[in-house]
């Protein structure tokens, strides 16, 4: 039985989207026909940037990758996948600490939607230490993190946070 993976979902808060995220997106875009970068509302996490700002940054970062779409969502991830006819979730793994959390989430999603698989991709070594929380910590201290962000995202952040 040959199965074709047309559309996959890469979900996250993307607060903000980083070069580490882009590493996973670019790698996934070479493996699958269509990647939907799904920006979670995640108001319970208290993001630094609004959902709208995160969507704008994700669009800016991904606009040159032909088979990548950016969409926002606020429902259960597996429901979002079903609405988009996607049977694969892509997640990034940087460290053992990521693995524990991602394993729990993967099992929770599988219990809700056994037809949806989760595939884990590792970022390249140069991007393995980058996380949105590291970027936010740097930004809160007024320092530049342009080396950790896609150029268009860095420009957007510099416009919205005048202290950098």
N, C-alpha and C positions, 0 to 999 in steps of 0.2 A: 504494500500500500504506500504510494508516494503522496506525501503531503507537502503543500506549498505554503510557506509563511509569508503572507502578503503584508500584513500590518502587525506591528508590535508596539507596545506601550512602554515608554520610559518615564515613570512617574517620579515626582519629587516636589519638594517645596521650592527648590532653586532660589534660595534667599541669600545671596544672588547666585545665578548660574556661573560656574567657574570653568577654568581650563580643564579641570578634572572631569567635570560633567561633559564638556565638549569632546574630550578624549573618548568617553564611552559612546556618545552620540555618533561621532565619526566612525568608530569601529562598528557599531551596530548598523549604520547606514550602508556599509559595504557588505553586510551579511543578509539584510532583509530588504524587501521592496519598499516598505514605508515605515517610518518611525514617527510615532506621535509622542512628542515631548509633552507630558501631561503635568501642568503646573497646578499643584494642589492649593486650595484656598488656605487650609491649615491655620485658621485664626486661633485655634487652641495652642499653637506653638508660639504665638506672639512674634511673628516675623518682623524683621527690621524694615522690610519693604512691603508695600501694599501688594495685594494680588495683582492689581492692574500694572504696577511698576514691574513686578516679576515677569508678567506676561510680555510686556514691552521689551524687557532685557532679553528674554528667551527668544523672542522673534528676531531681535537684532543679531543675536549670536548665531542663530541658525539659518538666517535668510539666504546664505550662499550654498546651503546643502540642499540639493534638488529634491531628495525624497524624504525630507523632514518637515513635519507640520507641528505647530505649537497650539495647544488648546488648554484652557483652564477646566478644572473640575472641582466639585465639592461633595460628591457622593462617594460611596464605597468604590474602591479601585476596581474590584471585580465587576461591579455594575457598569462602570465606565468602559471597561474592556468589552463587556457584552454589547453595550450600545454601539461600540465602534467595530464590532465583529473581529476583535483581536483575541488570539488564543495564547499569546506570549507576553509576559512582563519581563522587561530588562531591568536589572539592578546592578549597581556597581559595588565592588568589594575592594576596600583598601587595606584593611587590617583585620585581625582576629576579632576585635571589638565590633566591627561592622558585621562580621559573619554571624555572631550570636543574634543580633537584632534582626538581620535579614532572614535568618533561618526561621525565627519565630513568625515573622510576617509572611514568609513563603508558605509555611504550614497553615497559618490562619487563612490565607487566600485559598489554598488548596482545599481546606475544609468547607469553604463557602462555594467554591467553583472548581471542582476537580478537573474540568476540561481545560483550564487555563494553567499553562506551565510558567515557571519562573526560570530565567536563564541569568546567570551571574557572569559579569565581565569585569576583569581587573583593568584599572587604568595603567598606562605605561609608568615605569619607575619614576620618571621625572614629575609626574602628576600625582603620585600615590599619596603624598602628604597634604594635598590641597583639599580643604573642605570649606563649605560655606561658613561654618562656625569660626574657622580660623580667619577667613576674610572679614567677617563681621567684627571680630575682636580687633583686627588691625584698623578697620575703618573707624571704630569707636574711639580709637586713640589718635585719630587724625593723620595716620600714616598712609602712604600710597601702597596699593597692592596691585598695581597695573600688571605686574609680572605673573599674577595668579588668575587674571580675568581676560576673557576675550576683549579685544580692543574696543568694540562698540559698547560692550557692557561697562567697561571702565569709563568711557566717555559719558555714558548715561548717568552713572553714579556721580561722577565729578560735577555734572550739571545739577543733580538733585541734592547733593551734600556739598555745600559751598566751602566747607572747611578743608578740603583736600587740595 
